[in-house]
Amino acid sequence: MYAIEDFSSDIADIPHSTDRMTVRTKSRDHYTISPLLREALAGKTADIVVSPRHKADLIRIVRAAVHRRIPMTMRGGGTANYGQSVPTRGGILLDMTALSGVLWVRGGHLRALSGTLTSEVDAAARLQGWELRIHPSTRSTGTLAGFVAGGSGGMGSCMWGMLRDRGNITGMEVISAEEEPRVLELRGRDVDLIHHAYGTNAIMTEVEMPVAPAFEWRETVVAFRDFIQATRFGVQLGRETGIIKKLISLQEWPVPRLMSALGTIVPEGYSMANCMIAQPSFEAFECIVEDFGGIIVSNWGEGKGPYGAPLYEFAYGHGLRQVQRSNSKYTGLQGLFSGGDVPGMVARVHKRFGGPMPMRLEIFHSGGAVVGMGSPYFLYESDGQVAEVVDFMQAEGVQVANNHANTVRDVGIKVIDHRDAAFKASMDPHGLLNPGKLDFDDDAPEATPHALATHGWNFKKVG
């Protein structure tokens, strides 16, 4: 289908492989977390894996790929949950992990090459007393550009908001997919064109983000007899601007047992709030726990708990992976609980599904407001069952994104307008970047056959 042999000759000594197992492995990410995507993306692979060593390699690759009209899909650590880095139309899999290194840390910001692990970015920042404001639950394996291209928030979002909130991404360098690739610096509102676009409209080579003072973090598990009370606690903790925190993750019983690595830390029948609190704020945190009737059942330094991993690996997408170790049929949705009464909205969904379908909720800031993100966990039976949960949640005012799809529009987290279409046309005139994930033609084929009647997260366009 594509002139892969000719392309291989074009790029000469740049590391590349057409080995079947290598290509198959690199063409997968963590989309298997979704039973719908497991089916939809089965067998989707690239034709060749190419590993640029530096920017000069990357420009040679792009020039050759555009000349041969071969699609390119960028891949970092392969930690995405929606199949963002799965090449649905074959072609070139660009393994960006060798394009790695922190360029500088200064003036409350840092800048790193796109393939740098977020753990390495944090380590470099900490040498100067700083740390990333926000990082994913996949900090040890995910790359900085992968987080920006496919993520929406993570650890630190309960303090600093989502990646899309102003100031959380300050700049980036990108390369166009043209016969003569252009190198551009994007800043201000223009970074929103790249964020959560899955690498469909430019190739990121550098990312600049703000940093915050580094703290000693306490990983704390708080037990509550009642999940709605845990929700009230989490929302109020999110509002406490004087308490410095990195994580507020709420899990209803029996999830503490389904996450088997936690053992019996949480008492039988209790829900839990997993929190990361800065040491200087811990005394105030203990007061709010007491106010809401919680019990601190675990308290360790970051990464030092007896559960074998940092506590943030039991939250967000990582939380579902922990639950799936007990039963791989468990799945969930990405509902956004917002407005003046988040606990009330959660209570209504909980009344309908709670118990057989235990709730999960992360608390964070979005657009200056405290919100919750999550849904019931449920054992997947059919597409119709998922649709039923979606319909009820949306009827109760919950905004639901489709984490069982892998196109930008179908997932429904990125706000798209005429600027995005114009930028895509300018930077990728031949439609070679991760094709099928962000199309602007009305008759463009969908990358996944499953359709849920989700409305997405209704953000206003920033800028």
C-alpha positions as a Python dict, from the first residue, in 0.01 Angstrom:
ca = {
    (1, 'M'): (0, 0, 0),
    (2, 'Y'): (284, 238, 91),
    (3, 'A'): (634, 257, -55),
    (4, 'I'): (800, 140, 267),
    (5, 'E'): (1114, -1, 105),
    (6, 'D'): (1174, 322, -84),
    (7, 'F'): (1111, 519, 235),
    (8, 'S'): (1362, 299, 421),
    (9, 'S'): (1623, 381, 161),
    (10, 'D'): (1540, 750, 188),
    (11, 'I'): (1608, 761, 564),
    (12, 'A'): (1924, 547, 536),
    (13, 'D'): (2096, 507, 876),
    (14, 'I'): (1813, 645, 1094),
    (15, 'P'): (1709, 354, 1322),
    (16, 'H'): (1403, 176, 1187),
    (17, 'S'): (1246, -168, 1188),
    (18, 'T'): (987, -367, 997),
    (19, 'D'): (1018, -665, 1231),
    (20, 'R'): (665, -793, 1276),
    (21, 'M'): (674, -823, 1656),
    (22, 'T'): (846, -487, 1703),
    (23, 'V'): (593, -312, 1482),
    (24, 'R'): (299, -486, 1651),
    (25, 'T'): (422, -400, 2001),
    (26, 'K'): (493, -35, 1920),
    (27, 'S'): (153, -1, 1747),
    (28, 'R'): (-34, -67, 2072),
    (29, 'D'): (-104, 153, 2372),
    (30, 'H'): (-335, 96, 2670),
    (31, 'Y'): (-657, 108, 2468),
    (32, 'T'): (-727, -248, 2589),
    (33, 'I'): (-855, -84, 2908),
    (34, 'S'): (-1177, -35, 2705),
    (35, 'P'): (-1372, -344, 2593),
    (36, 'L'): (-1513, -148, 2299),
    (37, 'L'): (-1171, -30, 2180),
    (38, 'R'): (-1026, -378, 2221),
    (39, 'E'): (-1258, -488, 1943),
    (40, 'A'): (-1239, -173, 1730),
    (41, 'L'): (-858, -145, 1722),
    (42, 'A'): (-767, -514, 1708),
    (43, 'G'): (-509, -573, 1436),
    (44, 'K'): (-437, -205, 1368),
    (45, 'T'): (-61, -170, 1313),
    (46, 'A'): (198, 44, 1142),
    (47, 'D'): (416, -85, 857),
    (48, 'I'): (744, 42, 1000),
    (49, 'V'): (877, 182, 1327),
    (50, 'V'): (1123, 472, 1297),
    (51, 'S'): (1320, 615, 1591),
    (52, 'P'): (1465, 964, 1531),
    (53, 'R'): (1774, 1032, 1743),
    (54, 'H'): (1751, 1410, 1718),
    (55, 'K'): (1562, 1683, 1535),
    (56, 'A'): (1772, 1654, 1220),
    (57, 'D'): (1665, 1289, 1192),
    (58, 'L'): (1303, 1390, 1246),
    (59, 'I'): (1310, 1647, 966),
    (60, 'R'): (1464, 1391, 728),
    (61, 'I'): (1191, 1141, 821),
    (62, 'V'): (912, 1393, 769),
    (63, 'R'): (1052, 1509, 438),
    (64, 'A'): (1073, 1150, 310),
    (65, 'A'): (729, 1053, 446),
    (66, 'V'): (559, 1351, 284),
    (67, 'H'): (738, 1284, -44),
    (68, 'R'): (609, 923, -40),
    (69, 'R'): (267, 1026, 109),
    (70, 'I'): (303, 781, 398),
    (71, 'P'): (103, 847, 717),
    (72, 'M'): (290, 914, 1044),
    (73, 'T'): (169, 842, 1396),
    (74, 'M'): (371, 972, 1692),
    (75, 'R'): (427, 755, 1999),
    (76, 'G'): (587, 832, 2333),
    (77, 'G'): (559, 587, 2622),
    (78, 'G'): (248, 422, 2478),
    (79, 'T'): (46, 495, 2794),
    (80, 'A'): (-264, 641, 2626),
    (81, 'N'): (-604, 493, 2714),
    (82, 'Y'): (-801, 585, 2398),
    (83, 'G'): (-577, 440, 2130),
    (84, 'Q'): (-441, 788, 2057),
    (85, 'S'): (-109, 646, 1937),
    (86, 'V'): (-251, 348, 1745),
    (87, 'P'): (-192, 391, 1369),
    (88, 'T'): (-538, 317, 1231),
    (89, 'R'): (-423, 354, 870),
    (90, 'G'): (-81, 192, 886),
    (91, 'G'): (229, 372, 768),
    (92, 'I'): (506, 501, 995),
    (93, 'L'): (512, 472, 1373),
    (94, 'L'): (738, 750, 1499),
    (95, 'D'): (893, 638, 1828),
    (96, 'M'): (983, 974, 1983),
    (97, 'T'): (1146, 847, 2304),
    (98, 'A'): (1505, 905, 2191),
    (99, 'L'): (1428, 1276, 2148),
    (100, 'S'): (1477, 1322, 2519),
    (101, 'G'): (1633, 1561, 2769),
    (102, 'V'): (1554, 1861, 2987),
    (103, 'L'): (1678, 2176, 2813),
    (104, 'W'): (1651, 2419, 3102),
    (105, 'V'): (1478, 2505, 3431),
    (106, 'R'): (1459, 2875, 3512),
    (107, 'G'): (1227, 3155, 3612),
    (108, 'G'): (948, 2924, 3729),
    (109, 'H'): (937, 2733, 3400),
    (110, 'L'): (1109, 2436, 3240),
    (111, 'R'): (1157, 2321, 2884),
    (112, 'A'): (1222, 1967, 2764),
    (113, 'L'): (1239, 1765, 2448),
    (114, 'S'): (917, 1589, 2360),
    (115, 'G'): (1024, 1232, 2437),
    (116, 'T'): (1140, 1307, 2791),
    (117, 'L'): (970, 1101, 3061),
    (118, 'T'): (771, 1316, 3302),
    (119, 'S'): (960, 1148, 3588),
    (120, 'E'): (1289, 1271, 3438),
    (121, 'V'): (1145, 1621, 3397),
    (122, 'D'): (1039, 1623, 3762),
    (123, 'A'): (1378, 1493, 3876),
    (124, 'A'): (1561, 1769, 3690),
    (125, 'A'): (1326, 2034, 3830),
    (126, 'R'): (1369, 1906, 4186),
    (127, 'L'): (1744, 1957, 4167),
    (128, 'Q'): (1659, 2328, 4166),
    (129, 'G'): (1377, 2309, 4421),
    (130, 'W'): (1089, 2289, 4172),
    (131, 'E'): (849, 2025, 4038),
    (132, 'L'): (590, 1998, 3761),
    (133, 'R'): (257, 2150, 3859),
    (134, 'I'): (65, 1865, 3692),
    (135, 'H'): (177, 1517, 3594),
    (136, 'P'): (-5, 1202, 3479),
    (137, 'S'): (-55, 884, 3680),
    (138, 'T'): (189, 734, 3427),
    (139, 'R'): (471, 964, 3539),
    (140, 'S'): (732, 685, 3533),
    (141, 'T'): (653, 571, 3177),
    (142, 'G'): (474, 857, 2998),
    (143, 'T'): (648, 1131, 2800),
    (144, 'L'): (591, 1504, 2837),
    (145, 'A'): (462, 1553, 2481),
    (146, 'G'): (244, 1244, 2511),
    (147, 'F'): (84, 1395, 2821),
    (148, 'V'): (19, 1724, 2641),
    (149, 'A'): (-106, 1557, 2321),
    (150, 'G'): (-335, 1300, 2482),
    (151, 'G'): (-397, 1397, 2844),
    (152, 'S'): (-637, 1639, 3009),
    (153, 'G'): (-512, 1658, 3369),
    (154, 'G'): (-370, 1454, 3653),
    (155, 'M'): (-180, 1488, 3978),
    (156, 'G'): (-186, 1854, 4071),
    (157, 'S'): (-513, 1930, 3889),
    (158, 'C'): (-687, 1957, 4227),
    (159, 'M'): (-459, 2256, 4288),
    (160, 'W'): (-376, 2396, 3942),
    (161, 'G'): (-664, 2292, 3717),
    (162, 'M'): (-663, 2102, 3389),
    (163, 'L'): (-392, 2126, 3125),
    (164, 'R'): (-630, 2336, 2914),
    (165, 'D'): (-661, 2603, 3187),
    (166, 'R'): (-464, 2916, 3113),
    (167, 'G'): (-97, 2906, 3209),
    (168, 'N'): (-55, 2529, 3247),
    (169, 'I'): (120, 2493, 2909),
    (170, 'T'): (330, 2795, 2823),
    (171, 'G'): (500, 2709, 2496),
    (172, 'M'): (609, 2442, 2250),
    (173, 'E'): (812, 2389, 1937),
    (174, 'V'): (643, 2196, 1654),
    (175, 'I'): (728, 2074, 1305),
    (176, 'S'): (489, 2072, 1008),
    (177, 'A'): (428, 1773, 777),
    (178, 'E'): (527, 1937, 449),
    (179, 'E'): (776, 1871, 170),
    (180, 'E'): (996, 2127, 343),
    (181, 'P'): (904, 2099, 712),
    (182, 'R'): (867, 2424, 904),
    (183, 'V'): (972, 2466, 1266),
    (184, 'L'): (735, 2689, 1465),
    (185, 'E'): (721, 2817, 1823),
    (186, 'L'): (367, 2829, 1965),
    (187, 'R'): (282, 3034, 2274),
    (188, 'G'): (-19, 3183, 2447),
    (189, 'R'): (-356, 3062, 2319),
    (190, 'D'): (-190, 2886, 2024),
    (191, 'V'): (-77, 2599, 2249),
    (192, 'D'): (-446, 2498, 2268),
    (193, 'L'): (-429, 2401, 1901),
    (194, 'I'): (-188, 2118, 1990),
    (195, 'H'): (-315, 2017, 2334),
    (196, 'H'): (-532, 1703, 2327),
    (197, 'A'): (-512, 1682, 1946),
    (198, 'Y'): (-337, 1340, 1950),
    (199, 'G'): (-53, 1459, 1727),
    (200, 'T'): (-290, 1510, 1433),
    (201, 'N'): (-187, 1863, 1337),
    (202, 'A'): (187, 1898, 1411),
    (203, 'I'): (483, 1708, 1556),
    (204, 'M'): (591, 1834, 1897),
    (205, 'T'): (966, 1855, 1952),
    (206, 'E'): (984, 2072, 2268),
    (207, 'V'): (739, 2151, 2548),
    (208, 'E'): (756, 2436, 2800),
    (209, 'M'): (554, 2423, 3123),
    (210, 'P'): (542, 2611, 3453),
    (211, 'V'): (680, 2458, 3771),
    (212, 'A'): (585, 2500, 4135),
    (213, 'P'): (793, 2481, 4456),
    (214, 'A'): (873, 2118, 4535),
    (215, 'F'): (722, 1976, 4854),
    (216, 'E'): (754, 1663, 5060),
    (217, 'W'): (427, 1482, 4985),
    (218, 'R'): (227, 1261, 5220),
    (219, 'E'): (26, 977, 5065),
    (220, 'T'): (-283, 939, 5279),
    (221, 'V'): (-578, 700, 5261),
    (222, 'V'): (-889, 821, 5447),
    (223, 'A'): (-1177, 577, 5515),
    (224, 'F'): (-1544, 680, 5518),
    (225, 'R'): (-1848, 470, 5600),
    (226, 'D'): (-2053, 652, 5336),
    (227, 'F'): (-1939, 736, 4980),
    (228, 'I'): (-2146, 1054, 4955),
    (229, 'Q'): (-1984, 1180, 5274),
    (230, 'A'): (-1648, 1101, 5114),
    (231, 'T'): (-1762, 1309, 4815),
    (232, 'R'): (-1855, 1603, 5038),
    (233, 'F'): (-1513, 1576, 5200),
    (234, 'G'): (-1335, 1564, 4863),
    (235, 'V'): (-1520, 1866, 4724),
    (236, 'Q'): (-1452, 2072, 5036),
    (237, 'L'): (-1085, 1969, 5034),
    (238, 'G'): (-1071, 2088, 4674),
    (239, 'R'): (-1205, 2426, 4785),
    (240, 'E'): (-951, 2465, 5065),
    (241, 'T'): (-705, 2696, 4891),
    (242, 'G'): (-477, 2704, 5194),
    (243, 'I'): (-418, 2326, 5187),
    (244, 'I'): (-157, 2234, 4928),
    (245, 'K'): (-255, 1907, 4762),
    (246, 'K'): (-176, 1697, 4458),
    (247, 'L'): (-445, 1427, 4455),
    (248, 'I'): (-805, 1375, 4571),
    (249, 'S'): (-934, 1038, 4446),
    (250, 'L'): (-1255, 884, 4584),
    (251, 'Q'): (-1335, 513, 4549),
    (252, 'E'): (-1649, 342, 4680),
    (253, 'W'): (-1648, 6, 4856),
    (254, 'P'): (-1568, -264, 4737),
    (255, 'V'): (-1309, -91, 4516),
    (256, 'P'): (-1053, -87, 4803),
    (257, 'R'): (-1062, -468, 4789),
    (258, 'L'): (-1073, -485, 4408),
    (259, 'M'): (-743, -292, 4416),
    (260, 'S'): (-575, -594, 4570),
    (261, 'A'): (-238, -423, 4619),
    (262, 'L'): (-398, -212, 4894),
    (263, 'G'): (-459, -528, 5097),
    (264, 'T'): (-676, -464, 5402),
    (265, 'I'): (-566, -105, 5461),
    (266, 'V'): (-928, 10, 5425),
    (267, 'P'): (-1172, -149, 5675),
    (268, 'E'): (-1446, -379, 5546),
    (269, 'G'): (-1736, -186, 5393),
    (270, 'Y'): (-1562, 155, 5392),
    (271, 'S'): (-1508, 382, 5092),
    (272, 'M'): (-1176, 563, 5061),
    (273, 'A'): (-1031, 900, 4970),
    (274, 'N'): (-675, 873, 4842),
    (275, 'C'): (-499, 1205, 4891),
    (276, 'M'): (-154, 1353, 4842),
    (277, 'I'): (-94, 1643, 5080),
    (278, 'A'): (211, 1868, 5116),
    (279, 'Q'): (377, 1817, 5454),
    (280, 'P'): (330, 2182, 5566),
    (281, 'S'): (-48, 2143, 5510),
    (282, 'F'): (-89, 1811, 5686),
    (283, 'E'): (-209, 1945, 6021),
    (284, 'A'): (-486, 2143, 5849),
    (285, 'F'): (-570, 1834, 5644),
    (286, 'E'): (-614, 1629, 5961),
    (287, 'C'): (-864, 1889, 6085),
    (288, 'I'): (-1083, 1863, 5774),
    (289, 'V'): (-1070, 1482, 5791),
    (290, 'E'): (-1199, 1504, 6149),
    (291, 'D'): (-1471, 1754, 6048),
    (292, 'F'): (-1612, 1507, 5795),
    (293, 'G'): (-1584, 1198, 6013),
    (294, 'G'): (-1308, 1028, 5815),
    (295, 'I'): (-1041, 796, 5953),
    (296, 'I'): (-680, 817, 5833),
    (297, 'V'): (-588, 452, 5781),
    (298, 'S'): (-259, 500, 5592),
    (299, 'N'): (-1, 778, 5590),
    (300, 'W'): (332, 744, 5407),
    (301, 'G'): (585, 953, 5224),
    (302, 'E'): (551, 961, 4846),
    (303, 'G'): (621, 619, 4696),
    (304, 'K'): (700, 462, 5035),
    (305, 'G'): (366, 294, 5107),
    (306, 'P'): (329, -85, 5143),
    (307, 'Y'): (115, -110, 4827),
    (308, 'G'): (410, -132, 4589),
    (309, 'A'): (356, 185, 4384),
    (310, 'P'): (299, 559, 4434),
    (311, 'L'): (-57, 626, 4549),
    (312, 'Y'): (-135, 818, 4230),
    (313, 'E'): (-111, 487, 4043),
    (314, 'F'): (-443, 400, 4213),
    (315, 'A'): (-619, 701, 4059),
    (316, 'Y'): (-741, 830, 3721),
    (317, 'G'): (-690, 578, 3437),
    (318, 'H'): (-443, 387, 3650),
    (319, 'G'): (-721, 323, 3903),
    (320, 'L'): (-924, 131, 3647),
    (321, 'R'): (-618, -73, 3557),
    (322, 'Q'): (-582, -169, 3924),
    (323, 'V'): (-949, -275, 3936),
    (324, 'Q'): (-915, -475, 3614),
    (325, 'R'): (-651, -690, 3780),
    (326, 'S'): (-935, -834, 3985),
    (327, 'N'): (-1171, -864, 3687),
    (328, 'S'): (-1078, -751, 3335),
    (329, 'K'): (-1444, -687, 3246),
    (330, 'Y'): (-1465, -379, 3470),
    (331, 'T'): (-1491, -51, 3283),
    (332, 'G'): (-1626, 302, 3334),
    (333, 'L'): (-1689, 642, 3180),
    (334, 'Q'): (-1550, 993, 3201),
    (335, 'G'): (-1832, 1194, 3350),
    (336, 'L'): (-1774, 1555, 3454),
    (337, 'F'): (-1976, 1646, 3764),
    (338, 'S'): (-1989, 2025, 3779),
    (339, 'G'): (-2212, 2309, 3893),
    (340, 'G'): (-2318, 2435, 4233),
    (341, 'D'): (-2395, 2096, 4391),
    (342, 'V'): (-2143, 1831, 4287),
    (343, 'P'): (-2222, 1602, 4586),
    (344, 'G'): (-2595, 1620, 4503),
    (345, 'M'): (-2533, 1523, 4140),
    (346, 'V'): (-2306, 1237, 4250),
    (347, 'A'): (-2574, 1122, 4498),
    (348, 'R'): (-2835, 1095, 4223),
    (349, 'V'): (-2609, 883, 4002),
    (350, 'H'): (-2506, 680, 4306),
    (351, 'K'): (-2869, 614, 4398),
    (352, 'R'): (-2927, 464, 4053),
    (353, 'F'): (-2608, 261, 4017),
    (354, 'G'): (-2422, 250, 4351),
    (355, 'G'): (-2358, -83, 4518),
    (356, 'P'): (-2352, -322, 4221),
    (357, 'M'): (-2171, -45, 4031),
    (358, 'P'): (-1935, 124, 4280),
    (359, 'M'): (-1849, 488, 4215),
    (360, 'R'): (-1512, 643, 4139),
    (361, 'L'): (-1444, 1017, 4137),
    (362, 'E'): (-1139, 1239, 4107),
    (363, 'I'): (-1176, 1595, 4239),
    (364, 'F'): (-998, 1877, 4057),
    (365, 'H'): (-1032, 2236, 3935),
    (366, 'S'): (-1162, 2328, 3589),
    (367, 'G'): (-1211, 2686, 3478),
    (368, 'G'): (-1180, 2802, 3838),
    (369, 'A'): (-1447, 2567, 3976),
    (370, 'V'): (-1417, 2248, 4180),
    (371, 'V'): (-1550, 1953, 3979),
    (372, 'G'): (-1553, 1575, 3994),
    (373, 'M'): (-1457, 1337, 3715),
    (374, 'G'): (-1567, 975, 3714),
    (375, 'S'): (-1858, 732, 3694),
    (376, 'P'): (-1970, 399, 3829),
    (377, 'Y'): (-1739, 103, 3766),
    (378, 'F'): (-1938, -174, 3599),
    (379, 'L'): (-1878, -518, 3453),
    (380, 'Y'): (-1910, -476, 3076),
    (381, 'E'): (-2194, -674, 2921),
    (382, 'S'): (-2288, -491, 2601),
    (383, 'D'): (-2273, -158, 2418),
    (384, 'G'): (-2637, -110, 2519),
    (385, 'Q'): (-2545, -136, 2886),
    (386, 'V'): (-2280, 137, 2845),
    (387, 'A'): (-2532, 354, 2658),
    (388, 'E'): (-2780, 315, 2944),
    (389, 'V'): (-2527, 447, 3196),
    (390, 'V'): (-2439, 734, 2961),
    (391, 'D'): (-2803, 829, 2909),
    (392, 'F'): (-2885, 834, 3281),
    (393, 'M'): (-2576, 1036, 3375),
    (394, 'Q'): (-2642, 1296, 3107),
    (395, 'A'): (-3008, 1318, 3207),
    (396, 'E'): (-2884, 1413, 3555),
    (397, 'G'): (-2669, 1693, 3413),
    (398, 'V'): (-2336, 1507, 3407),
    (399, 'Q'): (-2120, 1590, 3105),
    (400, 'V'): (-1994, 1260, 2962),
    (401, 'A'): (-1688, 1216, 2739),
    (402, 'N'): (-1657, 894, 2542),
    (403, 'N'): (-1345, 715, 2664),
    (404, 'H'): (-1448, 418, 2446),
    (405, 'A'): (-1366, 606, 2123),
    (406, 'N'): (-1033, 714, 1977),
    (407, 'T'): (-1110, 1016, 1763),
    (408, 'V'): (-1076, 1368, 1901),
    (409, 'R'): (-1437, 1459, 1824),
    (410, 'D'): (-1592, 1137, 1953),
    (411, 'V'): (-1407, 1152, 2285),
    (412, 'G'): (-1533, 1507, 2326),
    (413, 'I'): (-1280, 1675, 2555),
    (414, 'K'): (-1107, 1913, 2313),
    (415, 'V'): (-1289, 2228, 2201),
    (416, 'I'): (-1261, 2257, 1822),
    (417, 'D'): (-1332, 2563, 1607),
    (418, 'H'): (-1229, 2726, 1279),
    (419, 'R'): (-878, 2796, 1411),
    (420, 'D'): (-815, 2423, 1449),
    (421, 'A'): (-928, 2348, 1094),
    (422, 'A'): (-709, 2623, 951),
    (423, 'F'): (-409, 2513, 1156),
    (424, 'K'): (-450, 2149, 1051),
    (425, 'A'): (-472, 2250, 684),
    (426, 'S'): (-162, 2464, 714),
    (427, 'M'): (56, 2219, 911),
    (428, 'D'): (-61, 1892, 757),
    (429, 'P'): (-187, 1972, 404),
    (430, 'H'): (-175, 1607, 291),
    (431, 'G'): (-351, 1465, 599),
    (432, 'L'): (-59, 1242, 698),
    (433, 'L'): (-45, 1302, 1075),
    (434, 'N'): (-228, 1032, 1271),
    (435, 'P'): (-501, 1020, 1004),
    (436, 'G'): (-856, 933, 1101),
    (437, 'K'): (-829, 1087, 1449),
    (438, 'L'): (-917, 1449, 1359),
    (439, 'D'): (-1086, 1496, 1023),
    (440, 'F'): (-1267, 1809, 907),
    (441, 'D'): (-1434, 1662, 597),
    (442, 'D'): (-1800, 1575, 647),
    (443, 'D'): (-1754, 1241, 472),
    (444, 'A'): (-1436, 1143, 658),
    (445, 'P'): (-1450, 780, 781),
    (446, 'E'): (-1460, 723, 1154),
    (447, 'A'): (-1168, 539, 1313),
    (448, 'T'): (-1393, 343, 1549),
    (449, 'P'): (-1733, 192, 1472),
    (450, 'H'): (-1876, 231, 1823),
    (451, 'A'): (-2093, 537, 1880),
    (452, 'L'): (-2227, 644, 2218),
    (453, 'A'): (-2464, 939, 2248),
    (454, 'T'): (-2220, 1133, 2463),
    (455, 'H'): (-2229, 1514, 2457),
    (456, 'G'): (-1866, 1559, 2566),
    (457, 'W'): (-1729, 1809, 2815),
    (458, 'N'): (-1881, 2146, 2735),
    (459, 'F'): (-1591, 2385, 2777),
    (460, 'K'): (-1587, 2734, 2641),
    (461, 'K'): (-1309, 2801, 2394),
    (462, 'V'): (-1009, 2957, 2571),
    (463, 'G'): (-901, 3281, 2408),
}
